[in-house]
Amino acid sequence: MPAVKNTPRPSWWQRLRGGLEKTRGQLAAGIGDLLLGKKAIDAQVLEELETALLVTDVGVDATRTIMQALTQRVARKQLNDTVALHGALCTALEAILEPNCRPFEVDSARAPFVVLVVGVNGAGKTTTIGKLAKRLKSEGKSVLLAAGDTFRAAAVEQLTEWGRRNDVPVIAQGQGADSASVVFDAISAAKSRGVDVVIADTAGRLQAKTNLMEELAKIKRVMAKVDPTAPHEVVLVLDAGVGQNGLSQVKEFDAAVGLTGLVVTKLDGTAKAGVLFAIAARWALPIYFIGIGEREDDLRPFDKQSFVAALLENGA
């Protein structure tokens, strides 16, 4: 009987590269000349590059910044061919993301460290919370979850399941309960139990008579009654597939609750991953994590070099 071969598990780089395949394909279709060997840079090459960036939702502002930097270097004879232009593009893309690169850190002096997670339904909020809870627990921190999305029974059930799977307690009430009271109870419980981190889920869409942003602002106010410094992080979970609509989500949630960071999910299912650059061109919010799948370890800290390299087929 032939021996069974153990297929090696793909590395994070391979999964990231695979996750960005659709976006990379869109980009490569427009900048193929940069990848096919040396060629003189002319107006057509620059125009094709500009179009490719816009098609992948890099956005007008970020694209303008990139093209201005590259065009100036071409004019100064610092870039002589498309191979050099490709390298300069990597540098320009990383420069845009630089202000958004800051790790997610729990301040142990502010226990319980309260993380409020917001975002529209379908972005992957609850799954992201479960993955983050597992990550924090693996780092030796105690975690408690608050099932604040009381408007969807499935959300409470899903978060409870994540809690069971990771052996993390979940504070929950019945469907339709007051979200703010759930979060209040969770922080109070964490204080009494000496828990390190509280992660609170929230609704992503409410009934027509209830304004989502008002509800989130209420939760934030109620948190402050238990701990005047809470929440310590307000993280928006953003589905990369929404493309430029992500900009309006960042703007609205930031205005309502004051965002401190982002998690960008579902990069594996979109050709619009360039939206990270569009966001970075407008906000210096840290992109704490990116997600490229449903597995528990598919939520990883954001690294600009790896992201750009995977996007431009530059690395191994």
KEMARLUM-366775 format. One record per residue (C-alpha): residue number from 0; residue in one letter; x, y, z. Coordinates in nm, 2 decimals, padded with zeros to 4 digits, always signed. Example, Ala and Ser with C-alpha at 12.3 -4.5 7.8 and 13.67 -1.06 7.14 Angstrom:
<pts>
<pt num="0" residuo="A" east="+01.23" north="-00.45" up="+00.78"/>
<pt num="1" residuo="S" east="+01.37" north="-00.11" up="+00.71"/>
</pts>
This chain:
<pts>
<pt num="0" residuo="M" east="+00.00" north="+00.00" up="+00.00"/>
<pt num="1" residuo="P" east="+00.16" north="+00.33" up="-00.10"/>
<pt num="2" residuo="A" east="+00.25" north="+00.57" up="+00.17"/>
<pt num="3" residuo="V" east="+00.02" north="+00.86" up="+00.23"/>
<pt num="4" residuo="K" east="+00.20" north="+01.19" up="+00.15"/>
<pt num="5" residuo="N" east="+00.15" north="+01.47" up="+00.40"/>
<pt num="6" residuo="T" east="+00.07" north="+01.78" up="+00.20"/>
<pt num="7" residuo="P" east="+00.25" north="+02.07" up="+00.37"/>
<pt num="8" residuo="R" east="+00.01" north="+02.34" up="+00.49"/>
<pt num="9" residuo="P" east="+00.04" north="+02.66" up="+00.29"/>
<pt num="10" residuo="S" east="+00.24" north="+02.93" up="+00.46"/>
<pt num="11" residuo="W" east="+00.08" north="+03.26" up="+00.56"/>
<pt num="12" residuo="W" east="+00.26" north="+03.42" up="+00.26"/>
<pt num="13" residuo="Q" east="+00.11" north="+03.17" up="+00.02"/>
<pt num="14" residuo="R" east="-00.24" north="+03.21" up="+00.17"/>
<pt num="15" residuo="L" east="-00.21" north="+03.59" up="+00.15"/>
<pt num="16" residuo="R" east="-00.09" north="+03.57" up="-00.21"/>
<pt num="17" residuo="G" east="-00.38" north="+03.34" up="-00.29"/>
<pt num="18" residuo="G" east="-00.62" north="+03.56" up="-00.11"/>
<pt num="19" residuo="L" east="-00.52" north="+03.87" up="-00.31"/>
<pt num="20" residuo="E" east="-00.53" north="+03.67" up="-00.64"/>
<pt num="21" residuo="K" east="-00.84" north="+03.86" up="-00.78"/>
<pt num="22" residuo="T" east="-00.71" north="+04.20" up="-00.70"/>
<pt num="23" residuo="R" east="-00.36" north="+04.11" up="-00.83"/>
<pt num="24" residuo="G" east="-00.52" north="+03.98" up="-01.15"/>
<pt num="25" residuo="Q" east="-00.70" north="+04.31" up="-01.20"/>
<pt num="26" residuo="L" east="-00.38" north="+04.50" up="-01.13"/>
<pt num="27" residuo="A" east="-00.16" north="+04.28" up="-01.35"/>
<pt num="28" residuo="A" east="-00.40" north="+04.32" up="-01.64"/>
<pt num="29" residuo="G" east="-00.33" north="+04.69" up="-01.64"/>
<pt num="30" residuo="I" east="+00.04" north="+04.69" up="-01.55"/>
<pt num="31" residuo="G" east="+00.16" north="+04.37" up="-01.73"/>
<pt num="32" residuo="D" east="+00.44" north="+04.57" up="-01.89"/>
<pt num="33" residuo="L" east="+00.59" north="+04.63" up="-01.56"/>
<pt num="34" residuo="L" east="+00.62" north="+04.26" up="-01.49"/>
<pt num="35" residuo="L" east="+00.74" north="+04.14" up="-01.83"/>
<pt num="36" residuo="G" east="+01.09" north="+04.27" up="-01.84"/>
<pt num="37" residuo="K" east="+01.26" north="+04.60" up="-01.92"/>
<pt num="38" residuo="K" east="+01.07" north="+04.85" up="-02.14"/>
<pt num="39" residuo="A" east="+01.10" north="+05.22" up="-02.18"/>
<pt num="40" residuo="I" east="+00.86" north="+05.42" up="-01.97"/>
<pt num="41" residuo="D" east="+00.63" north="+05.63" up="-02.18"/>
<pt num="42" residuo="A" east="+00.30" north="+05.81" up="-02.14"/>
<pt num="43" residuo="Q" east="+00.10" north="+05.50" up="-02.23"/>
<pt num="44" residuo="V" east="+00.28" north="+05.29" up="-01.95"/>
<pt num="45" residuo="L" east="+00.19" north="+05.55" up="-01.69"/>
<pt num="46" residuo="E" east="-00.17" north="+05.58" up="-01.81"/>
<pt num="47" residuo="E" east="-00.21" north="+05.20" up="-01.80"/>
<pt num="48" residuo="L" east="-00.07" north="+05.20" up="-01.44"/>
<pt num="49" residuo="E" east="-00.31" north="+05.48" up="-01.33"/>
<pt num="50" residuo="T" east="-00.61" north="+05.30" up="-01.48"/>
<pt num="51" residuo="A" east="-00.51" north="+04.97" up="-01.31"/>
<pt num="52" residuo="L" east="-00.48" north="+05.14" up="-00.97"/>
<pt num="53" residuo="L" east="-00.83" north="+05.30" up="-01.01"/>
<pt num="54" residuo="V" east="-00.99" north="+04.97" up="-01.12"/>
<pt num="55" residuo="T" east="-00.87" north="+04.79" up="-00.80"/>
<pt num="56" residuo="D" east="-01.03" north="+05.06" up="-00.58"/>
<pt num="57" residuo="V" east="-00.70" north="+05.23" up="-00.48"/>
<pt num="58" residuo="G" east="-00.90" north="+05.55" up="-00.51"/>
<pt num="59" residuo="V" east="-00.85" north="+05.89" up="-00.67"/>
<pt num="60" residuo="D" east="-00.65" north="+06.04" up="-00.38"/>
<pt num="61" residuo="A" east="-00.41" north="+05.76" up="-00.33"/>
<pt num="62" residuo="T" east="-00.37" north="+05.71" up="-00.71"/>
<pt num="63" residuo="R" east="-00.29" north="+06.08" up="-00.75"/>
<pt num="64" residuo="T" east="-00.03" north="+06.06" up="-00.48"/>
<pt num="65" residuo="I" east="+00.13" north="+05.75" up="-00.63"/>
<pt num="66" residuo="M" east="+00.13" north="+05.88" up="-00.99"/>
<pt num="67" residuo="Q" east="+00.27" north="+06.22" up="-00.89"/>
<pt num="68" residuo="A" east="+00.56" north="+06.05" up="-00.71"/>
<pt num="69" residuo="L" east="+00.64" north="+05.82" up="-01.00"/>
<pt num="70" residuo="T" east="+00.60" north="+06.08" up="-01.27"/>
<pt num="71" residuo="Q" east="+00.84" north="+06.32" up="-01.09"/>
<pt num="72" residuo="R" east="+01.10" north="+06.04" up="-01.06"/>
<pt num="73" residuo="V" east="+01.06" north="+05.96" up="-01.43"/>
<pt num="74" residuo="A" east="+01.11" north="+06.33" up="-01.52"/>
<pt num="75" residuo="R" east="+01.43" north="+06.34" up="-01.31"/>
<pt num="76" residuo="K" east="+01.56" north="+06.03" up="-01.49"/>
<pt num="77" residuo="Q" east="+01.56" north="+05.83" up="-01.17"/>
<pt num="78" residuo="L" east="+01.35" north="+05.56" up="-01.33"/>
<pt num="79" residuo="N" east="+01.48" north="+05.44" up="-01.67"/>
<pt num="80" residuo="D" east="+01.26" north="+05.14" up="-01.74"/>
<pt num="81" residuo="T" east="+00.95" north="+04.95" up="-01.63"/>
<pt num="82" residuo="V" east="+01.15" north="+04.72" up="-01.40"/>
<pt num="83" residuo="A" east="+01.26" north="+05.02" up="-01.20"/>
<pt num="84" residuo="L" east="+00.91" north="+05.16" up="-01.21"/>
<pt num="85" residuo="H" east="+00.78" north="+04.84" up="-01.06"/>
<pt num="86" residuo="G" east="+01.02" north="+04.87" up="-00.77"/>
<pt num="87" residuo="A" east="+00.92" north="+05.24" up="-00.72"/>
<pt num="88" residuo="L" east="+00.56" north="+05.14" up="-00.73"/>
<pt num="89" residuo="C" east="+00.62" north="+04.90" up="-00.44"/>
<pt num="90" residuo="T" east="+00.79" north="+05.18" up="-00.24"/>
<pt num="91" residuo="A" east="+00.51" north="+05.43" up="-00.31"/>
<pt num="92" residuo="L" east="+00.24" north="+05.18" up="-00.21"/>
<pt num="93" residuo="E" east="+00.42" north="+05.10" up="+00.12"/>
<pt num="94" residuo="A" east="+00.47" north="+05.47" up="+00.19"/>
<pt num="95" residuo="I" east="+00.09" north="+05.53" up="+00.17"/>
<pt num="96" residuo="L" east="+00.03" north="+05.25" up="+00.42"/>
<pt num="97" residuo="E" east="+00.31" north="+05.35" up="+00.66"/>
<pt num="98" residuo="P" east="+00.09" north="+05.57" up="+00.89"/>
<pt num="99" residuo="N" east="-00.16" north="+05.28" up="+00.92"/>
<pt num="100" residuo="C" east="+00.09" north="+05.03" up="+01.05"/>
<pt num="101" residuo="R" east="+00.06" north="+05.01" up="+01.43"/>
<pt num="102" residuo="P" east="+00.02" north="+04.68" up="+01.62"/>
<pt num="103" residuo="F" east="-00.29" north="+04.60" up="+01.83"/>
<pt num="104" residuo="E" east="-00.17" north="+04.61" up="+02.19"/>
<pt num="105" residuo="V" east="-00.36" north="+04.56" up="+02.52"/>
<pt num="106" residuo="D" east="-00.27" north="+04.80" up="+02.79"/>
<pt num="107" residuo="S" east="-00.25" north="+04.58" up="+03.10"/>
<pt num="108" residuo="A" east="-00.27" north="+04.89" up="+03.33"/>
<pt num="109" residuo="R" east="-00.63" north="+04.95" up="+03.21"/>
<pt num="110" residuo="A" east="-00.79" north="+04.62" up="+03.30"/>
<pt num="111" residuo="P" east="-01.04" north="+04.53" up="+03.19"/>
<pt num="112" residuo="F" east="-00.92" north="+04.66" up="+02.85"/>
<pt num="113" residuo="V" east="-01.24" north="+04.72" up="+02.66"/>
<pt num="114" residuo="V" east="-01.26" north="+04.67" up="+02.29"/>
<pt num="115" residuo="L" east="-01.58" north="+04.79" up="+02.11"/>
<pt num="116" residuo="V" east="-01.62" north="+04.62" up="+01.77"/>
<pt num="117" residuo="V" east="-01.85" north="+04.79" up="+01.52"/>
<pt num="118" residuo="G" east="-01.94" north="+04.74" up="+01.15"/>
<pt num="119" residuo="V" east="-02.23" north="+04.66" up="+00.92"/>
<pt num="120" residuo="N" east="-02.39" north="+04.32" up="+00.91"/>
<pt num="121" residuo="G" east="-02.21" north="+04.07" up="+00.69"/>
<pt num="122" residuo="A" east="-01.86" north="+04.23" up="+00.74"/>
<pt num="123" residuo="G" east="-01.75" north="+03.95" up="+00.97"/>
<pt num="124" residuo="K" east="-01.77" north="+04.12" up="+01.31"/>
<pt num="125" residuo="T" east="-01.87" north="+03.82" up="+01.52"/>
<pt num="126" residuo="T" east="-01.62" north="+03.59" up="+01.35"/>
<pt num="127" residuo="T" east="-01.35" north="+03.85" up="+01.39"/>
<pt num="128" residuo="I" east="-01.43" north="+03.88" up="+01.76"/>
<pt num="129" residuo="G" east="-01.40" north="+03.50" up="+01.80"/>
<pt num="130" residuo="K" east="-01.06" north="+03.49" up="+01.62"/>
<pt num="131" residuo="L" east="-00.93" north="+03.79" up="+01.82"/>
<pt num="132" residuo="A" east="-01.04" north="+03.63" up="+02.15"/>
<pt num="133" residuo="K" east="-00.85" north="+03.31" up="+02.06"/>
<pt num="134" residuo="R" east="-00.54" north="+03.52" up="+01.97"/>
<pt num="135" residuo="L" east="-00.55" north="+03.71" up="+02.30"/>
<pt num="136" residuo="K" east="-00.60" north="+03.40" up="+02.50"/>
<pt num="137" residuo="S" east="-00.31" north="+03.23" up="+02.33"/>
<pt num="138" residuo="E" east="-00.10" north="+03.53" up="+02.45"/>
<pt num="139" residuo="G" east="-00.20" north="+03.45" up="+02.81"/>
<pt num="140" residuo="K" east="-00.47" north="+03.70" up="+02.85"/>
<pt num="141" residuo="S" east="-00.81" north="+03.63" up="+03.00"/>
<pt num="142" residuo="V" east="-01.10" north="+03.74" up="+02.78"/>
<pt num="143" residuo="L" east="-01.47" north="+03.80" up="+02.82"/>
<pt num="144" residuo="L" east="-01.71" north="+03.85" up="+02.53"/>
<pt num="145" residuo="A" east="-02.03" north="+04.07" up="+02.53"/>
<pt num="146" residuo="A" east="-02.30" north="+03.97" up="+02.29"/>
<pt num="147" residuo="G" east="-02.41" north="+04.32" up="+02.22"/>
<pt num="148" residuo="D" east="-02.58" north="+04.24" up="+01.88"/>
<pt num="149" residuo="T" east="-02.91" north="+04.16" up="+02.05"/>
<pt num="150" residuo="F" east="-03.11" north="+04.24" up="+01.73"/>
<pt num="151" residuo="R" east="-02.99" north="+03.92" up="+01.56"/>
<pt num="152" residuo="A" east="-03.05" north="+03.60" up="+01.74"/>
<pt num="153" residuo="A" east="-02.79" north="+03.43" up="+01.52"/>
<pt num="154" residuo="A" east="-02.53" north="+03.68" up="+01.63"/>
<pt num="155" residuo="V" east="-02.57" north="+03.59" up="+02.00"/>
<pt num="156" residuo="E" east="-02.57" north="+03.22" up="+01.91"/>
<pt num="157" residuo="Q" east="-02.26" north="+03.26" up="+01.70"/>
<pt num="158" residuo="L" east="-02.07" north="+03.45" up="+01.96"/>
<pt num="159" residuo="T" east="-02.17" north="+03.20" up="+02.23"/>
<pt num="160" residuo="E" east="-02.04" north="+02.92" up="+02.01"/>
<pt num="161" residuo="W" east="-01.70" north="+03.10" up="+01.97"/>
<pt num="162" residuo="G" east="-01.69" north="+03.14" up="+02.35"/>
<pt num="163" residuo="R" east="-01.76" north="+02.77" up="+02.39"/>
<pt num="164" residuo="R" east="-01.49" north="+02.68" up="+02.14"/>
<pt num="165" residuo="N" east="-01.23" north="+02.90" up="+02.29"/>
<pt num="166" residuo="D" east="-01.34" north="+02.84" up="+02.66"/>
<pt num="167" residuo="V" east="-01.41" north="+03.21" up="+02.69"/>
<pt num="168" residuo="P" east="-01.71" north="+03.34" up="+02.90"/>
<pt num="169" residuo="V" east="-01.99" north="+03.52" up="+02.71"/>
<pt num="170" residuo="I" east="-02.23" north="+03.77" up="+02.87"/>
<pt num="171" residuo="A" east="-02.56" north="+03.76" up="+02.68"/>
<pt num="172" residuo="Q" east="-02.93" north="+03.84" up="+02.71"/>
<pt num="173" residuo="G" east="-03.23" north="+03.75" up="+02.50"/>
<pt num="174" residuo="Q" east="-03.29" north="+03.88" up="+02.15"/>
<pt num="175" residuo="G" east="-03.42" north="+04.23" up="+02.16"/>
<pt num="176" residuo="A" east="-03.25" north="+04.31" up="+02.49"/>
<pt num="177" residuo="D" east="-03.09" north="+04.65" up="+02.54"/>
<pt num="178" residuo="S" east="-02.74" north="+04.63" up="+02.39"/>
<pt num="179" residuo="A" east="-02.60" north="+04.89" up="+02.62"/>
<pt num="180" residuo="S" east="-02.71" north="+04.69" up="+02.93"/>
<pt num="181" residuo="V" east="-02.54" north="+04.38" up="+02.80"/>
<pt num="182" residuo="V" east="-02.22" north="+04.56" up="+02.75"/>
<pt num="183" residuo="F" east="-02.26" north="+04.73" up="+03.10"/>
<pt num="184" residuo="D" east="-02.31" north="+04.39" up="+03.26"/>
<pt num="185" residuo="A" east="-02.00" north="+04.25" up="+03.07"/>
<pt num="186" residuo="I" east="-01.76" north="+04.52" up="+03.19"/>
<pt num="187" residuo="S" east="-01.90" north="+04.49" up="+03.54"/>
<pt num="188" residuo="A" east="-01.85" north="+04.12" up="+03.54"/>
<pt num="189" residuo="A" east="-01.50" north="+04.15" up="+03.40"/>
<pt num="190" residuo="K" east="-01.41" north="+04.40" up="+03.68"/>
<pt num="191" residuo="S" east="-01.54" north="+04.16" up="+03.95"/>
<pt num="192" residuo="R" east="-01.36" north="+03.86" up="+03.79"/>
<pt num="193" residuo="G" east="-01.03" north="+04.03" up="+03.72"/>
<pt num="194" residuo="V" east="-01.06" north="+03.97" up="+03.35"/>
<pt num="195" residuo="D" east="-00.79" north="+04.13" up="+03.12"/>
<pt num="196" residuo="V" east="-00.99" north="+04.20" up="+02.81"/>
<pt num="197" residuo="V" east="-01.36" north="+04.26" up="+02.72"/>
<pt num="198" residuo="I" east="-01.46" north="+04.24" up="+02.35"/>
<pt num="199" residuo="A" east="-01.81" north="+04.38" up="+02.28"/>
<pt num="200" residuo="D" east="-02.00" north="+04.28" up="+01.97"/>
<pt num="201" residuo="T" east="-02.26" north="+04.54" up="+01.84"/>
<pt num="202" residuo="A" east="-02.54" north="+04.55" up="+01.59"/>
<pt num="203" residuo="G" east="-02.47" north="+04.62" up="+01.23"/>
<pt num="204" residuo="R" east="-02.83" north="+04.72" up="+01.13"/>
<pt num="205" residuo="L" east="-03.13" north="+04.80" up="+01.34"/>
<pt num="206" residuo="Q" east="-03.50" north="+04.85" up="+01.27"/>
<pt num="207" residuo="A" east="-03.60" north="+05.16" up="+01.07"/>
<pt num="208" residuo="K" east="-03.71" north="+05.33" up="+01.40"/>
<pt num="209" residuo="T" east="-03.38" north="+05.29" up="+01.56"/>
<pt num="210" residuo="N" east="-03.07" north="+05.47" up="+01.43"/>
<pt num="211" residuo="L" east="-02.76" north="+05.25" up="+01.44"/>
<pt num="212" residuo="M" east="-02.52" north="+05.53" up="+01.51"/>
<pt num="213" residuo="E" east="-02.73" north="+05.66" up="+01.80"/>
<pt num="214" residuo="E" east="-02.74" north="+05.31" up="+01.95"/>
<pt num="215" residuo="L" east="-02.36" north="+05.28" up="+01.92"/>
<pt num="216" residuo="A" east="-02.31" north="+05.62" up="+02.08"/>
<pt num="217" residuo="K" east="-02.54" north="+05.51" up="+02.37"/>
<pt num="218" residuo="I" east="-02.33" north="+05.19" up="+02.42"/>
<pt num="219" residuo="K" east="-02.02" north="+05.41" up="+02.44"/>
<pt num="220" residuo="R" east="-02.18" north="+05.64" up="+02.70"/>
<pt num="221" residuo="V" east="-02.29" north="+05.35" up="+02.91"/>
<pt num="222" residuo="M" east="-01.94" north="+05.20" up="+02.90"/>
<pt num="223" residuo="A" east="-01.81" north="+05.52" up="+03.05"/>
<pt num="224" residuo="K" east="-02.04" north="+05.48" up="+03.35"/>
<pt num="225" residuo="V" east="-01.85" north="+05.16" up="+03.45"/>
<pt num="226" residuo="D" east="-01.51" north="+05.29" up="+03.34"/>
<pt num="227" residuo="P" east="-01.46" north="+05.65" up="+03.24"/>
<pt num="228" residuo="T" east="-01.17" north="+05.55" up="+03.02"/>
<pt num="229" residuo="A" east="-01.37" north="+05.29" up="+02.82"/>
<pt num="230" residuo="P" east="-01.38" north="+05.19" up="+02.55"/>
<pt num="231" residuo="H" east="-01.00" north="+05.17" up="+02.50"/>
<pt num="232" residuo="E" east="-01.03" north="+05.06" up="+02.14"/>
<pt num="233" residuo="V" east="-01.31" north="+05.11" up="+01.89"/>
<pt num="234" residuo="V" east="-01.24" north="+04.88" up="+01.60"/>
<pt num="235" residuo="L" east="-01.43" north="+04.88" up="+01.27"/>
<pt num="236" residuo="V" east="-01.46" north="+04.55" up="+01.09"/>
<pt num="237" residuo="L" east="-01.47" north="+04.63" up="+00.72"/>
<pt num="238" residuo="D" east="-01.55" north="+04.39" up="+00.43"/>
<pt num="239" residuo="A" east="-01.29" north="+04.46" up="+00.16"/>
<pt num="240" residuo="G" east="-01.54" north="+04.36" up="-00.10"/>
<pt num="241" residuo="V" east="-01.74" north="+04.68" up="-00.06"/>
<pt num="242" residuo="G" east="-01.46" north="+04.88" up="-00.23"/>
<pt num="243" residuo="Q" east="-01.51" north="+05.25" up="-00.22"/>
<pt num="244" residuo="N" east="-01.82" north="+05.22" up="-00.01"/>
<pt num="245" residuo="G" east="-01.58" north="+05.14" up="+00.27"/>
<pt num="246" residuo="L" east="-01.48" north="+05.50" up="+00.28"/>
<pt num="247" residuo="S" east="-01.83" north="+05.61" up="+00.38"/>
<pt num="248" residuo="Q" east="-01.84" north="+05.34" up="+00.64"/>
<pt num="249" residuo="V" east="-01.52" north="+05.46" up="+00.80"/>
<pt num="250" residuo="K" east="-01.64" north="+05.82" up="+00.79"/>
<pt num="251" residuo="E" east="-01.99" north="+05.74" up="+00.95"/>
<pt num="252" residuo="F" east="-01.86" north="+05.51" up="+01.22"/>
<pt num="253" residuo="D" east="-01.58" north="+05.74" up="+01.31"/>
<pt num="254" residuo="A" east="-01.81" north="+06.03" up="+01.34"/>
<pt num="255" residuo="A" east="-02.04" north="+05.83" up="+01.57"/>
<pt num="256" residuo="V" east="-01.80" north="+05.65" up="+01.80"/>
<pt num="257" residuo="G" east="-01.45" north="+05.77" up="+01.72"/>
<pt num="258" residuo="L" east="-01.26" north="+05.48" up="+01.56"/>
<pt num="259" residuo="T" east="-00.92" north="+05.38" up="+01.68"/>
<pt num="260" residuo="G" east="-00.85" north="+05.10" up="+01.43"/>
<pt num="261" residuo="L" east="-00.96" north="+04.88" up="+01.15"/>
<pt num="262" residuo="V" east="-00.98" north="+04.51" up="+01.07"/>
<pt num="263" residuo="V" east="-01.02" north="+04.44" up="+00.70"/>
<pt num="264" residuo="T" east="-01.18" north="+04.10" up="+00.62"/>
<pt num="265" residuo="K" east="-01.27" north="+03.89" up="+00.31"/>
<pt num="266" residuo="L" east="-00.97" north="+03.99" up="+00.11"/>
<pt num="267" residuo="D" east="-00.98" north="+03.65" up="-00.05"/>
<pt num="268" residuo="G" east="-01.31" north="+03.71" up="-00.22"/>
<pt num="269" residuo="T" east="-01.26" north="+04.05" up="-00.38"/>
<pt num="270" residuo="A" east="-01.08" north="+04.23" up="-00.66"/>
<pt num="271" residuo="K" east="-01.11" north="+04.55" up="-00.46"/>
<pt num="272" residuo="A" east="-00.83" north="+04.50" up="-00.20"/>
<pt num="273" residuo="G" east="-00.69" north="+04.83" up="-00.32"/>
<pt num="274" residuo="V" east="-00.94" north="+05.00" up="-00.10"/>
<pt num="275" residuo="L" east="-00.68" north="+04.97" up="+00.18"/>
<pt num="276" residuo="F" east="-00.48" north="+05.24" up="+00.01"/>
<pt num="277" residuo="A" east="-00.79" north="+05.46" up="-00.05"/>
<pt num="278" residuo="I" east="-00.86" north="+05.44" up="+00.32"/>
<pt num="279" residuo="A" east="-00.49" north="+05.50" up="+00.42"/>
<pt num="280" residuo="A" east="-00.48" north="+05.81" up="+00.20"/>
<pt num="281" residuo="R" east="-00.76" north="+05.97" up="+00.41"/>
<pt num="282" residuo="W" east="-00.72" north="+05.83" up="+00.76"/>
<pt num="283" residuo="A" east="-00.42" north="+05.74" up="+00.97"/>
<pt num="284" residuo="L" east="-00.62" north="+05.47" up="+01.15"/>
<pt num="285" residuo="P" east="-00.41" north="+05.16" up="+01.22"/>
<pt num="286" residuo="I" east="-00.51" north="+04.85" up="+01.02"/>
<pt num="287" residuo="Y" east="-00.46" north="+04.61" up="+01.30"/>
<pt num="288" residuo="F" east="-00.55" north="+04.29" up="+01.13"/>
<pt num="289" residuo="I" east="-00.65" north="+04.15" up="+00.79"/>
<pt num="290" residuo="G" east="-00.86" north="+03.84" up="+00.72"/>
<pt num="291" residuo="I" east="-00.82" north="+03.61" up="+00.42"/>
<pt num="292" residuo="G" east="-01.04" north="+03.31" up="+00.51"/>
<pt num="293" residuo="E" east="-01.27" north="+03.15" up="+00.77"/>
<pt num="294" residuo="R" east="-01.01" north="+02.95" up="+00.96"/>
<pt num="295" residuo="E" east="-00.93" north="+03.06" up="+01.31"/>
<pt num="296" residuo="D" east="-00.57" north="+03.15" up="+01.22"/>
<pt num="297" residuo="D" east="-00.68" north="+03.35" up="+00.91"/>
<pt num="298" residuo="L" east="-00.68" north="+03.67" up="+01.10"/>
<pt num="299" residuo="R" east="-00.33" north="+03.81" up="+01.10"/>
<pt num="300" residuo="P" east="-00.16" north="+04.14" up="+01.20"/>
<pt num="301" residuo="F" east="-00.13" north="+04.37" up="+00.90"/>
<pt num="302" residuo="D" east="+00.22" north="+04.41" up="+00.75"/>
<pt num="303" residuo="K" east="+00.26" north="+04.66" up="+00.47"/>
<pt num="304" residuo="Q" east="+00.56" north="+04.49" up="+00.31"/>
<pt num="305" residuo="S" east="+00.39" north="+04.15" up="+00.28"/>
<pt num="306" residuo="F" east="+00.07" north="+04.30" up="+00.16"/>
<pt num="307" residuo="V" east="+00.23" north="+04.50" up="-00.12"/>
<pt num="308" residuo="A" east="+00.46" north="+04.21" up="-00.21"/>
<pt num="309" residuo="A" east="+00.17" north="+03.97" up="-00.24"/>
<pt num="310" residuo="L" east="-00.03" north="+04.23" up="-00.44"/>
<pt num="311" residuo="L" east="+00.25" north="+04.29" up="-00.69"/>
<pt num="312" residuo="E" east="+00.38" north="+03.93" up="-00.71"/>
<pt num="313" residuo="N" east="+00.70" north="+04.03" up="-00.54"/>
<pt num="314" residuo="G" east="+00.83" north="+03.78" up="-00.30"/>
<pt num="315" residuo="A" east="+00.83" north="+03.41" up="-00.23"/>
</pts>
